[in-house]
Amino acid sequence: MQQYLLDNSKDTSVTDFQIWNRTISTLKNRFFTYGYRQVQTSVFEDYDLYAAIVGTIPKDDMIKVVDNSGKVLVLRPDMTIPITRMAAAENKTVHNSRLFYVQDVFRQSFEQIDRKEVTQAGVECFGESTAENDAEVIALAIQSLKDLGFDSFKLEVGHAGFFKALLDDLNIPAEQTEQIKTFIQSKNVAELGTLLADLSAEKELIAAVRATPMLYGAPENVIEQAEKLVLNKTMKLTLEKLRNVYQLLEAYELTDYVVFDLGLINNMNYYTGVIFQGFVSSLGKPVLMGGRYDHLAGNFGADMPAIGFACDVDRLLQVIYKANKADQSFVTDNMLIVYEESKQNVALAAANDLREIGYPVVASSSAKQETADCEIRFTAAENLLIMNGKKTAFRNRGELLRLIEKGMKNST
C-alpha cells in the first residue's frame, strides 16, 4: 500500500483491494441504514454541462477529450451535478429522494498534480430545506466516520449564507472578494486586516468581516459571538438555522464531534446553506466535504432543494494505514480448512457453514502451499481449531462455529 499512497496509482495489490473494498462496504452499509439507494452516472459528460453552471469546477481543472464527431467531453469532475440532473429528470418538484454513489471523479490542478483520479463515496438528499434534513445528513456523515473506526475526528460546520450576506453589504469588485475569501479560508487575519483597511465601508461591517475567521469553536460560543456581529436579516436567520441544527444533533447525541466555523468557505459557489467538512486527527486535509445546494436543480428546470456530502476514499485509506487500522479487525484473511480423506464430508460441510455466514474459506486435503491466521484441521485423530495462536479441540460443526465467533470477538 505504501506505493499506492506515494504516487496515487490506482493499481492495488490483492490485500490493498480487500481493504479498499471493506471500506466501501462499510460506507455503503451505513448509507443504506438511512434509506439511500445507489445510483451510477457516466464517466464521460458533456463539457457544456459543467461550463454552463457558474461556480463549480474551474474549466482548467477538467480533463477534456474529443470524440469522433468533434464533440468536447470531460471525464466526470464532480458527482453532485450529474446526480442532480438525474433527479431533476425524474421529478420537477420537491420530493424525497435519497441517492448515494461510489464512483471516481477526475480533475487536474497544479496543487494536486498527482491526484487526477479520486474515488468518492457520497450521498445526495433531495427534499425540503429544513434543519431536520440538515442535521440528519450531518449525523450520517459523523456515523460514517465512526463506522470506519476513527476515534478522533471533528466535523466543522458553517453556513454559506452568513459570509455571503457580509459580501453583499460590502459590494466590492470580484477580485477583492476572492482575496477576502482566500484570507478568511486560511485564517490569515493580518493580510485580511490590511486589505479591509483600504476599503471604504461602515466600521461595523469591516469589523464583522475581520472577525469572521475567528468564529470557530464550540457551537454555543460561536453563535453567541456571531450574534453580536449581525447586521441584516439574512445573518440573523442563518444563526437561527445553525442553532436549530445543533439542537437536533444534541438529540442524535453526536455533538462531541461537531465544531462551528463561520469562516468555512467552500470553493463550490452553488452551496446556499449549511456547509461542513470532516477532519481526522492525523491528516491536515478534509476526508469529507458537503453542504446544502437548494438552487442547483434550477439549472435543469426543477425546484428541488438538496444537501449532500462526499467522502474522499483515497484519503480515508491513507489515514487507515497511518493509524495501523488495516489489521485483522478490518480485513479477515482466508480461513484454511485442512482435512484427511476420511473427514472430507464433514470438512466440506463445515466450509459451507462458514461461507454461509460470510467468512472467506479455503478447503483443501493438502495445505503445503497455504497459510492462514485461522486454520481448522479435520483428522481421524481429532478436530482442531488454530486461532489467535491458540489450539482448541472441537467435537462438531456447531461447537466449531461457537469457538470461531468467540475468537473473532476477542481479536477485535
C-alpha positions in Angstrom: 0.0 0.0 0.0 2.9 2.4 0.5 3.5 2.8 -3.2 -0.2 3.4 -3.7 -0.1 6.2 -1.1 3.0 7.8 -2.5 2.1 8.1 -6.2 -1.7 7.7 -6.0 -1.6 4.9 -8.6 -4.9 3.1 -8.8 -3.2 -0.2 -9.3 -3.5 -2.0 -6.0 -2.4 -5.4 -4.6 -4.8 -8.1 -3.6 -4.5 -7.1 0.1 -4.9 -3.4 -0.7 -8.0 -4.0 -2.7 -9.6 -6.1 0.1 -9.1 -3.1 2.5 -10.5 -0.7 -0.1 -13.5 -3.0 -0.6 -14.1 -3.3 3.1 -14.0 0.5 3.5 -16.5 0.9 0.7 -18.8 -1.8 2.1 -18.8 -0.1 5.5 -19.8 3.2 4.0 -22.5 1.7 1.8 -24.0 -0.2 4.7 -24.3 3.0 6.7 -25.9 4.8 3.7 -28.4 2.0 3.4 -29.4 2.4 7.1 -30.6 6.0 6.3 -32.7 4.9 3.3 -30.4 5.8 0.5 -30.4 4.0 -2.9 -27.3 3.5 -5.0 -27.0 5.2 -8.5 -24.3 5.4 -11.1 -23.5 8.1 -13.7 -21.5 8.1 -16.9 -17.7 8.6 -16.8 -17.9 10.9 -19.8 -20.0 14.1 -19.5 -20.7 17.0 -21.9 -18.2 19.8 -21.3 -21.1 22.3 -21.5 -22.8 20.6 -18.5 -20.1 22.0 -16.2 -19.1 25.0 -18.2 -22.6 26.4 -18.2 -23.1 26.3 -14.4 -21.3 29.1 -12.7 -19.2 28.5 -9.6 -18.5 24.8 -10.0 -15.3 23.1 -11.2 -12.7 25.5 -12.8 -12.5 24.9 -16.5 -8.8 24.3 -16.4 -9.2 21.6 -13.8 -11.4 19.5 -16.1 -9.8 16.6 -18.1 -11.1 17.1 -21.6 -11.4 14.6 -24.5 -12.8 14.9 -28.0 -15.0 12.2 -29.5 -15.1 11.1 -33.2 -17.7 13.7 -34.0 -15.6 16.5 -32.6 -17.7 17.0 -29.5 -15.9 18.0 -26.4 -16.4 15.8 -23.4 -14.9 15.7 -19.9 -14.0 12.9 -17.6 -16.6 13.4 -14.8 -15.1 16.0 -12.4 -17.9 16.1 -9.9 -20.8 13.8 -8.8 -23.3 16.3 -7.4 -24.1 17.9 -10.8 -24.9 14.7 -12.8 -26.9 13.2 -9.9 -28.9 16.5 -9.6 -29.6 16.3 -13.3 -30.7 12.7 -12.9 -33.0 13.5 -10.0 -34.5 16.5 -11.9 -35.3 14.4 -14.9 -37.4 12.1 -12.7 -39.3 14.8 -10.9 -39.5 18.6 -11.5 -40.7 19.5 -8.0 -39.6 18.9 -4.4 -39.7 15.2 -3.4 -38.0 12.9 -1.0 -35.2 11.2 -2.9 -32.1 9.7 -1.2 -29.3 8.7 -3.6 -25.8 7.5 -2.9 -22.8 6.7 -5.2 -19.3 5.2 -5.1 -17.5 6.5 -8.2 -14.3 8.1 -9.4 -14.0 11.8 -10.3 -11.3 13.2 -12.5 -9.5 16.6 -12.1 -6.2 18.1 -12.7 -4.6 21.0 -10.8 -1.2 22.4 -10.0 -1.9 22.0 -6.3 -2.5 18.2 -6.6 -0.8 17.2 -9.8 -0.7 13.5 -8.8 -4.3 13.2 -7.8 -6.2 13.1 -11.2 -8.4 10.2 -10.2 -10.2 10.2 -6.9 -12.7 7.7 -5.5 -15.7 9.4 -3.8 -18.4 7.8 -1.8 -21.3 10.2 -1.1 -24.9 10.9 -0.7 -27.4 13.4 -2.1 -30.7 14.0 -0.3 -33.4 15.8 -2.3 -36.2 17.2 -0.2 -37.4 20.1 1.9 -34.8 22.6 3.1 -35.2 22.1 6.8 -32.9 21.9 9.9 -34.1 18.3 10.3 -32.7 17.3 6.9 -29.5 19.2 7.5 -28.9 17.6 10.9 -29.7 14.1 9.6 -27.2 14.3 6.8 -24.5 15.7 9.2 -25.4 12.8 11.6 -24.9 10.3 8.7 -21.5 11.9 7.9 -20.4 11.5 11.5 -21.6 8.0 11.9 -19.9 7.0 8.6 -16.6 8.1 10.1 -17.3 6.3 13.3 -18.1 3.1 11.4 -14.6 3.2 9.9 -13.1 3.1 13.4 -11.9 6.7 13.8 -11.7 7.8 17.4 -10.5 11.4 17.0 -12.3 13.5 14.3 -14.3 16.6 14.0 -16.9 17.9 11.6 -16.6 21.6 11.0 -20.0 23.1 10.3 -20.6 26.5 8.9 -23.2 28.3 6.7 -22.7 29.8 3.2 -25.3 32.4 3.8 -23.6 34.2 6.7 -20.5 35.2 4.8 -22.4 35.8 1.6 -24.6 38.3 3.4 -21.5 40.2 4.5 -20.1 40.3 1.0 -23.3 41.6 -0.4 -23.2 44.5 2.0 -19.5 45.2 1.2 -20.3 45.5 -2.5 -16.7 45.2 -3.7 -15.2 44.0 -7.0 -14.8 40.3 -7.7 -11.0 40.4 -7.4 -11.2 41.8 -3.9 -13.9 39.4 -3.0 -11.7 36.4 -3.9 -8.8 37.9 -1.9 -11.0 38.2 1.2 -12.2 34.6 0.7 -8.7 33.3 0.5 -7.6 35.2 3.7 -10.6 34.0 5.6 -10.3 30.4 4.5 -6.6 30.4 5.5 -7.4 32.4 8.7 -4.8 34.9 7.6 -6.0 37.7 9.9 -3.0 40.0 9.3 -3.4 40.1 5.5 -7.2 40.4 5.8 -6.9 43.4 8.1 -4.5 45.1 5.7 -7.0 44.6 2.8 -10.0 45.7 4.8 -8.2 48.9 6.0 -8.2 50.2 2.4 -12.0 49.7 1.9 -14.5 52.5 2.4 -17.3 50.7 4.3 -19.1 51.1 7.6 -17.0 50.3 10.6 -19.5 47.7 11.9 -19.3 45.9 8.5 -15.5 45.9 8.4 -15.4 44.6 12.0 -17.7 41.8 11.2 -15.7 40.6 8.2 -12.4 40.9 10.2 -13.9 38.8 13.0 -15.2 36.0 10.7 -12.1 33.8 10.6 -12.2 33.6 14.4 -15.8 32.5 14.6 -14.6 28.9 15.2 -15.0 26.5 18.1 -17.8 25.3 20.4 -21.1 25.9 18.7 -22.7 27.7 21.6 -19.8 30.1 21.8 -19.6 30.7 18.1 -23.3 31.6 17.9 -23.0 33.9 20.9 -20.1 35.8 19.3 -21.7 35.9 15.8 -24.9 37.3 17.2 -23.0 40.4 18.2 -22.0 40.9 14.6 -25.4 40.5 13.0 -26.1 43.4 10.5 -29.0 42.1 8.5 -31.9 39.7 8.4 -30.1 37.1 6.4 -27.3 36.8 9.0 -29.9 36.5 11.8 -31.8 33.7 10.0 -28.5 31.9 9.3 -27.7 31.8 13.0 -31.2 30.6 13.9 -30.8 27.8 11.4 -27.5 26.7 12.8 -28.8 26.8 16.3 -31.7 24.5 15.3 -29.3 22.1 13.5 -27.2 21.9 16.7 -30.2 21.2 18.9 -31.1 18.3 16.6 -27.5 17.0 16.7 -27.9 17.0 20.5 -30.8 14.7 20.1 -28.7 12.4 17.9 -26.1 12.5 20.8 -23.3 13.5 18.3 -22.3 17.0 19.4 -18.9 15.8 20.7 -17.8 15.5 17.1 -19.0 19.0 16.0 -17.4 22.4 15.9 -18.8 25.5 14.2 -16.7 27.5 11.7 -18.4 30.6 10.2 -15.2 31.2 8.3 -15.6 28.0 6.4 -15.7 28.7 2.7 -16.2 26.0 0.0 -14.9 26.6 -3.5 -18.2 25.3 -4.9 -20.3 28.5 -5.1 -23.6 26.6 -5.6 -23.8 26.0 -1.8 -26.6 28.0 -0.3 -26.9 26.9 3.3 -25.2 24.6 5.8 -21.7 23.5 4.7 -19.4 21.1 6.5 -16.1 19.2 6.2 -14.7 16.3 8.3 -11.1 16.1 9.6 -9.4 13.2 11.3 -6.5 14.0 13.7 -3.7 12.5 11.7 -4.4 14.3 8.4 -4.4 18.0 7.7 -6.8 17.8 4.8 -10.5 17.1 4.8 -11.6 13.5 4.3 -15.3 14.5 3.8 -17.0 17.6 2.4 -20.6 18.6 1.8 -23.3 21.1 2.2 -26.8 22.4 1.1 -27.4 23.4 -2.5 -31.0 24.5 -2.9 -30.9 26.1 -6.4 -28.6 23.8 -8.4 -31.6 21.8 -9.8 -32.9 25.0 -11.2 -30.3 24.6 -14.0 -32.3 21.6 -15.1 -35.7 23.1 -14.8 -36.6 21.7 -11.4 -37.4 23.0 -7.9 -35.6 20.6 -5.7 -33.7 21.7 -2.6 -30.9 19.3 -1.7 -28.0 18.6 0.7 -25.2 16.0 0.4 -21.6 15.1 1.1 -18.7 13.1 -0.4 -16.0 11.1 1.3 -12.6 11.1 -0.2 -11.9 7.3 -0.1 -8.3 7.6 -1.0 -7.6 10.0 1.9 -9.6 7.7 4.2 -7.4 4.8 3.2 -4.3 6.9 3.8 -5.4 7.6 7.4 -6.4 3.9 8.0 -2.9 2.8 7.1 -1.2 5.6 9.0 -3.2 4.7 12.1 -2.4 0.9 11.6 -6.1 0.2 11.3 -5.6 -2.1 8.4 -5.3 -5.2 10.6 -7.3 -8.4 11.2 -10.1 -6.4 12.8 -10.5 -4.6 9.5 -9.8 -7.3 6.9 -10.2 -11.0 7.7 -7.8 -13.3 5.8 -9.0 -16.6 4.4 -9.8 -19.4 6.9 -8.0 -22.6 6.0 -9.7 -26.0 6.4 -7.3 -28.9 6.0 -8.8 -32.5 6.1 -7.9 -36.1 5.7 -9.8 -38.1 3.1 -11.9 -39.9 5.8 -13.1 -36.4 7.1 -13.8 -34.9 3.7 -17.6 -34.8 4.0 -17.7 -33.1 7.5 -14.9 -30.7 6.5 -16.6 -29.5 3.3 -19.9 -29.2 5.2 -18.1 -27.0 7.8 -16.7 -24.9 5.0 -20.2 -24.3 3.6 -21.4 -23.4 7.2 -18.7 -20.7 7.5 -19.3 -19.4 4.0 -23.0 -19.0 4.6 -22.3 -16.6 7.5 -19.8 -14.6 5.5 -16.3 -16.0 6.2 -13.8 -16.5 3.4 -12.8 -20.1 3.4 -10.3 -22.3 1.5 -10.7 -26.0 2.0 -8.0 -28.5 0.9 -6.8 -32.0 1.5 -3.3 -30.7 1.2 -2.1 -27.4 2.7 1.6 -27.4 1.8 1.3 -24.0 0.0 -1.4 -22.4 2.1 -1.1 -20.2 5.2 -3.8 -18.6 7.3 -4.3 -16.9 10.6 -7.2 -19.3 11.3 -6.7 -22.9 10.5 -9.2 -25.8 11.0 -7.9 -29.3 10.9 -10.1 -32.4 10.4 -8.2 -35.7 11.1 -9.1 -39.2 12.2 -7.4 -38.5 15.5 -9.0 -35.1 16.3 -10.7 -31.9 15.1 -8.5 -28.8 15.9 -9.0 -25.1 15.6 -5.9 -23.0 15.5 -6.8 -19.3 16.0 -5.0 -16.3 17.6 -2.1 -18.6 18.4 -4.2 -21.0 20.4 -5.1 -24.6 19.6 -8.6 -25.8 20.7 -10.1 -29.2 20.0 -13.8 -29.4 19.0 -16.3 -32.2 18.6 -18.7 -31.0 15.9 -19.6 -28.2 13.5 -21.8 -26.3 16.0 -19.0 -26.2 18.5 -16.6 -25.0 15.8 -18.8 -22.1 14.9 -19.1 -21.0 18.5 -15.4 -21.1 19.0 -14.7 -19.1 15.9 -17.3 -16.4 16.9 -15.7 -16.2 20.3 -12.2 -15.9 18.8 -13.3 -13.2 16.4 -14.7 -11.1 19.3 -11.5 -11.5 21.3 -9.4 -10.4 18.3 -11.2 -7.1 17.7 
